Amino acid sequence: MKKITTGGTFRFQHRLLFIAQSLTNHHIGLEETDDGIWSIFFNTVLLAKLDERDYIIRG
């Protein structure tokens, strides 16, 4: 679980990534679904996928 900062960001592998300001002070879950590909969840809702090779979040 990762807590979203007031700027709408979270830390992932020593990087600060923007997800959404509307999630400020909420928690998101990360689950590795493929080699280097992470699913980002809010509760049970899949928000996006994160590729750790280029740190790009795709919705």
C-alpha positions as CSV (number, residue, x, y, z in Angstrom):
1,M,0.0,0.0,0.0
2,K,1.2,3.5,-0.9
3,K,-0.2,6.7,0.6
4,I,-0.8,9.5,-1.9
5,T,0.8,12.8,-1.0
6,T,-0.9,16.2,-1.0
7,G,0.6,16.7,-4.5
8,G,-1.1,13.6,-5.9
9,T,2.2,11.6,-6.0
10,F,3.5,8.4,-4.5
11,R,7.0,6.8,-4.2
12,F,7.9,3.8,-6.2
13,Q,11.5,2.5,-6.3
14,H,13.0,5.8,-5.1
15,R,11.0,7.8,-7.7
16,L,8.2,10.2,-7.1
17,L,5.3,9.5,-9.6
18,F,2.2,11.5,-10.1
19,I,-1.2,9.6,-10.1
20,A,-4.0,12.1,-9.3
21,Q,-4.6,14.9,-6.8
22,S,-8.1,13.6,-6.2
23,L,-6.5,10.6,-4.4
24,T,-4.7,12.9,-1.9
25,N,-4.4,11.2,1.6
26,H,-5.8,7.9,0.2
27,H,-4.0,4.7,-0.3
28,I,-3.4,2.8,-3.5
29,G,-2.3,-0.8,-4.0
30,L,0.4,-2.1,-6.3
31,E,0.5,-5.6,-7.7
32,E,3.1,-6.9,-10.1
33,T,1.1,-8.6,-12.9
34,D,3.9,-9.2,-15.4
35,D,7.6,-8.8,-15.5
36,G,8.1,-5.1,-14.6
37,I,4.5,-4.3,-15.1
38,W,2.5,-3.2,-12.0
39,S,-1.3,-2.8,-11.7
40,I,-2.3,0.2,-9.6
41,F,-5.6,-0.2,-7.6
42,F,-7.8,2.0,-5.6
43,N,-9.8,-0.4,-3.4
44,T,-10.7,-3.0,-6.0
45,V,-10.8,-0.7,-9.0
46,L,-7.9,-0.9,-11.5
47,L,-6.7,2.6,-12.1
48,A,-3.7,2.1,-14.4
49,K,-0.6,0.1,-15.2
50,L,2.9,1.2,-14.4
51,D,5.9,0.0,-16.4
52,E,9.0,0.1,-14.2
53,R,11.4,0.2,-17.1
54,D,10.3,3.7,-18.1
55,Y,8.2,4.7,-15.1
56,I,5.3,5.7,-17.3
57,I,1.7,5.2,-15.9
58,R,-0.8,4.2,-18.5
59,G,-4.5,4.3,-17.9
